[in-house]
């Protein structure tokens, strides 16, 4: 079994967008709204409580620092502080979402795409990480198409 870790948006980036109400990467305005969808928050990776929690919408490039590929898009974080998800298992709260797993080469080019509709996310992650051409996996919302989180291999392969 290949070990992996989930790489959520950092606490520092989330705090910057909450404080400045601008995209930290682009300077575009960020917007606060009451959640009208479940999200999830790209930092803590929990779903939003629709109609209750405030969320901040801003432009984010998930490839920054790992590839020259510019691919900005909209994402949300909680308006209130939340703790970044850190784990080596796929977040339980996201398993019932329609998900797309995009396997990318080191240069950022897409090499494989898998749509998850049956909840079999763990098996698909393992299959994709067995491919030596796949450097990392970007997890996307299967309905809206936006970035959720990144998956990277860890050194503890069994």
C-alpha positions as CSV (number, residue, x, y, z in Angstrom):
1,X,0.0,0.0,0.0
2,X,1.3,3.4,-0.9
3,X,1.3,6.0,1.9
4,X,0.0,9.5,1.2
5,X,-0.8,12.7,2.9
6,X,-3.5,15.3,2.3
7,X,-2.3,18.8,1.6
8,X,-4.9,21.4,2.5
9,X,-4.7,25.2,2.1
10,X,-2.3,26.5,4.8
11,X,-3.4,28.3,8.0
12,X,-1.2,31.2,6.9
13,X,-2.9,31.6,3.5
14,X,-6.4,31.3,5.0
15,X,-5.6,33.9,7.7
16,X,-4.2,36.3,5.1
17,X,-7.4,36.1,3.0
18,X,-9.6,36.5,6.1
19,X,-7.6,39.6,7.2
20,X,-7.1,41.3,3.9
21,X,-10.2,40.1,2.0
22,X,-8.0,39.7,-1.1
23,X,-6.6,36.6,-2.8
24,X,-3.1,36.2,-1.4
25,X,-1.8,35.0,-4.8
26,X,-3.4,37.5,-7.1
27,X,-4.7,40.5,-5.0
28,X,-8.2,40.0,-6.4
29,X,-11.1,40.9,-4.0
30,X,-12.4,38.1,-1.8
31,X,-16.1,37.9,-0.9
32,X,-17.8,36.9,2.3
33,X,-21.2,35.1,2.1
34,X,-23.4,32.8,4.2
35,X,-22.8,29.3,2.9
36,X,-25.4,28.3,0.3
37,X,-23.6,25.0,-0.4
38,X,-21.7,22.5,1.6
39,X,-18.3,23.5,0.3
40,X,-16.0,22.2,1.7
41,X,-13.6,24.6,3.4
42,X,-10.2,24.1,1.7
43,X,-8.3,24.4,4.9
44,X,-10.0,22.2,7.5
45,X,-11.7,20.2,4.8
46,X,-15.1,20.2,6.6
47,X,-18.3,20.9,4.9
48,X,-20.0,24.2,5.5
49,X,-23.2,24.4,7.5
50,X,-25.5,25.8,4.8
51,X,-27.4,28.9,5.8
52,X,-25.3,29.2,9.0
53,X,-21.6,29.6,8.5
54,X,-19.9,32.4,6.7
55,X,-17.3,31.5,4.1
56,X,-14.8,33.5,2.1
57,X,-14.6,33.1,-1.6
58,X,-11.3,33.9,-3.3
59,X,-9.1,33.1,-6.3
60,X,-6.5,30.3,-5.7
61,X,-3.9,28.6,-7.9
62,X,-3.4,25.0,-6.5
63,X,-0.2,24.6,-8.6
64,X,1.7,27.4,-7.0
65,X,5.1,26.2,-5.7
66,X,4.8,22.8,-7.4
67,X,4.4,23.6,-11.1
68,X,4.6,26.6,-13.4
69,X,1.1,25.7,-14.6
70,X,-1.3,28.6,-14.0
71,X,-4.7,27.2,-13.1
72,X,-6.5,29.7,-10.8
73,X,-10.0,29.2,-9.7
74,X,-12.5,29.9,-6.9
75,X,-12.3,28.3,-3.5
76,X,-13.8,28.8,-0.1
77,X,-12.4,28.9,3.5
78,X,-14.3,29.5,6.7
79,X,-14.7,33.1,7.7
80,X,-13.8,32.2,11.3
81,X,-10.5,30.5,12.2
82,X,-10.3,26.8,11.6
83,X,-7.4,24.4,11.8
84,X,-5.8,23.0,8.6
85,X,-6.6,19.3,8.0
86,X,-3.5,17.2,8.5
87,X,-3.9,13.6,7.8
88,X,-2.7,10.5,6.0
89,X,-6.2,9.3,5.2
90,X,-8.9,10.8,3.0
91,X,-11.2,13.0,5.1
92,X,-14.3,11.1,6.1
93,X,-16.6,14.1,5.6
94,X,-15.7,14.4,1.9
95,X,-16.4,10.8,1.0
96,X,-20.0,11.3,0.0
97,X,-19.2,14.1,-2.4
98,X,-18.9,13.6,-6.2
99,X,-15.1,13.8,-6.6
100,X,-12.7,14.0,-9.5
101,X,-9.1,12.8,-8.9
102,X,-6.6,14.4,-11.4
103,X,-3.2,12.6,-11.5
104,X,-0.5,15.1,-12.5
105,X,3.1,14.6,-13.7
106,X,5.9,16.6,-12.0
107,X,5.5,19.4,-14.7
108,X,1.8,19.7,-13.8
109,X,0.5,18.1,-16.9
110,X,-2.6,15.9,-16.4
111,X,-1.9,12.3,-17.0
112,X,-5.0,10.5,-15.6
113,X,-8.5,11.5,-14.4
114,X,-10.9,9.4,-12.3
115,X,-14.4,10.4,-11.3
116,X,-15.6,8.9,-8.0
117,X,-19.3,8.4,-7.7
118,X,-19.4,5.2,-5.6
119,X,-17.4,6.2,-2.5
120,X,-14.4,4.0,-3.6
121,X,-11.9,6.9,-3.2
122,X,-9.3,5.0,-1.2
123,X,-8.9,2.3,-3.9
124,X,-8.7,4.8,-6.7
125,X,-6.1,6.9,-4.8
126,X,-4.0,3.7,-4.3
127,X,-4.3,2.7,-8.0
128,X,-3.3,6.2,-9.2
129,X,-0.3,6.4,-6.9
130,X,1.0,3.1,-8.2
131,X,1.6,4.9,-11.5
132,X,5.2,6.2,-11.5
133,X,4.2,9.1,-13.8
134,X,1.8,10.5,-11.3
135,X,3.6,12.9,-9.0
136,X,0.5,14.1,-7.1
137,X,-3.2,14.1,-7.2
138,X,-5.4,17.2,-7.3
139,X,-8.9,16.4,-5.8
140,X,-11.7,18.4,-7.4
141,X,-15.4,18.9,-6.8
142,X,-17.1,16.7,-9.3
143,X,-20.1,19.1,-9.7
144,X,-18.5,22.5,-9.6
145,X,-15.0,21.5,-10.9
146,X,-13.1,23.5,-8.3
147,X,-10.0,22.4,-6.4
148,X,-10.5,20.8,-3.0
149,X,-7.1,19.4,-1.9
150,X,-3.9,17.8,-3.1
151,X,-2.7,14.3,-2.3
152,X,1.1,13.5,-2.2
153,X,3.0,10.3,-1.7
154,X,4.8,9.8,1.6
155,X,8.0,7.8,2.1
156,X,6.3,5.1,4.2
157,X,5.3,2.7,1.5
158,X,4.4,-0.8,2.7
